[in-house]
Each structure stands twice: as structure tokens, then as C-alpha cells.
Amino acid sequence: MYQPKTTYLRVSSFDWNAHTFSAPNCTDDKKNQDETDINCGGLTCEACKDNQYCLVDADCLSNSCKEKVCVAAVSKPVSKSVTNNISAIVIFVVSILQL
């Protein structure tokens, strides 16, 4: 005897009045697809803001994921040698422009 195969469709929402389905997306206020937090992270949606869940640095706007939470990026101090090199370049360019 033939047994029909059951197929399930995963939908994000169903509007009973309009009888329409909505596929999971990055604006449905749900954590679905490959999102790491609601509507952010993963490969599909935009990066998450600070204090939202993440798995890797790329999940965060700050590009800094610590203990599965997006945190503000820590700025690294510029070394004195870099500052001196930049100053030397600026002086060099200014002297060339004056020629």
C-alpha cells in the first residue's frame, strides 16, 4: 500500500487573516536561520551590536566576540615608532609639495 511522504515547511510566521506564510528572514524578530542572536550574526544577517550573542568575531559589528557575547573593540595603542614614521612621511610630502 502506498504511503504518502510527509513534507514539512518551516515558516517564521503565518498570518491567519491573509492566509500567508513568511519565510525566516533577518527582520522577523526571531532567532532562526544561522543567526547567533535575534536578526543578527551568522552568514546571512548583519553583524550583531555589543552585548548580543555571537560565535565568532565576524558575528559582531565590533569584530570582537568574547565568551559568546559581542563586546566593544579594544583599541590598540599606536607605538611611538609608528607615530614618528607618520610624522616623517608628512614632513617629506610637505617638502615635496613646496618644490
N, C-alpha and C positions, 0 to 999 in steps of 0.2 A: 504494500500500500504506500502511496506517495505521501511524504511528509513535507509540507512547505517549510522552507528555511525562513526563520525569523530574522529580520533585519532591524536593527535599532538605529535611530538617528539621534545623535546628541545635539540638543539645541540649548541655547543660552536662555531663551525666553519664548513664551507663547502668548500672544495677545488673543484672548478668548473672544473679544468683541470683533476684531478684524479678522480672526482666524489666520493669523500669520505667524510664521516661525522666524526666529532671529538666530543666526549662527553665532558662535562665540567670536568675540572681537575685542579690541583694545579699548573700547569705550562702554562696555556693558556693566561696569561696576561689579565685576565678578573676577575672581582669580581662576582663570581657565587657560586653555591652550598651554603654552610653555611659560606663562607669566610667573615671576617669582613673588610678586605681590599683586594687589588688585590693579589691573590695567597697566602694568609696567614690568620691565625686566624681560629676560628671555630673548629669543631671537626675533620675535615678531613685533613686540611693542616697544615704545620709547623707554629710555632708561629711567630708573626709579629715583625719587628725591631722597634726601637724607632721612634716616630713621625708618625706611621701608625695607622689607626683606630682600635679600639677594643671595646668589650662589657664587658669583664671580665678580671681579671688578667691573667688567663691561656691563653688568646689570644696573650700575649706578651712574647718575649724572656726574658725580664727583670722581668717578672711576676708582672708587675706594670702598671695597666690601670687607668689613671686619666682623668676624663671628656671625656671619649671615645677616648683617644689617649694614645698609649704606651709611657711611659717615662722611663728614666734610673732609675734603682733601687736605692733607698736611703739606704746607708749602715748605720746600727745602730752601735753606738759606743759600744765597749766592756767595761763592767763595771770593775772597779778595782778589785772587789772580784773574778770575773772570771779569770782575769789575774793572781791574786795571787794563785788561785786554780790550774791553769795550771802549774805555776812555782813549786808549791809544788809537783805536780804529777811527773814532770820531775826530780826533785831532788830525789824523792822516787825511781823512776825507775833506775836512775843512781846509787844510793846507793845499790840497789839490784844487779845490774849487776856487781858491784865491789866485791861482796861476793865470 
